[in-house]
Amino acid sequence: MRALFSRLSALAFCILFPALAIADEVQVAVAANFTAPMRELAEAFEASTGHRARLAYGSTGKFYAQISNGAPFEVLFSADSATPTRLAKEGKALGDSQFTYALGQLVLWSAREGYATDGEALLERGDFRHLAIATPTAAPYGAAALEVIRGMGLEADLKGKLVQGENITQAFQFVATGNAEVGFVALSQVYLDGEISRGSAWTVPAERYSPIRQDAVVLERGRDNPAAHALLDFMHTEQARAVMARYGYGVEP
């Protein structure tokens, strides 16, 4: 009798809560710049679908190496478009799932109020000890920062002042802790609901660096995981777009 009751209870649960009954988990590699919005998006995704996203954050370059060496990720949220394209060409990702989920913006930021508002003049003066950037060879935001510095003709002047973080989160931490007076970071790290949330910043004009098109893709390991495909579908919703806009990301039509 108890066994029958248990089976009937389980059946009733599946009927009443179908999304939860078929819920799956998905292992997700997330570019460090997208940390804050992704935490919020993962919660909304679970509430909407019942699926759960297990998140790991880091540099896109490091994730590429890990995925190439068999890391068990099923979805990649990259900080560029080149890495998902490369993985698809190498047979490690599903090319038809790739799309641009966000357009990133670069800012020069300081934890000090008023210090970096005129960032262009600040860089030209160079009256600071350290300038933080993410490693250009591993992090697209670092590559964009170096492009800005070179475009201003300041690479030689600032070379001795550069401190490189493994990813954009570490570059941000250098500035937030005072180990660098100023640094190039992602707008999303210092922006919320229409304004800079702390310190001061100069939003680098978009024409100063190549567009930061951030693409997502289902990896080969996620091919047969419904949660992997559901997560990318969720990123197309107005709910997801609204979250990204709050953090200063652009989205394509």
Secondary structure, DSSP 4 states (H G I P E B T S, - for coil): -HHHHHHHHHHHHHHH-HHHHT--EEEEEEEGGGHHHHHHHHHHHHHHHS-EEEEEEE-HHHHHHHHHTT---SEEE-SSSHHHHHHHHTTSB-GGG-EEEEEE-EEEEESSTTTSTTHHHHHHH--SS-EEEE-TTT-HHHHHHHHHHHHTT-HHHHGGGEEEESSHHHHHHHHHTTSSSEEEEEGGGTEETTEE-SSEEEE--GGGS--EEEEEEEBGGGTT-HHHHHHHHHTTSHHHHHHHHHTT-B---
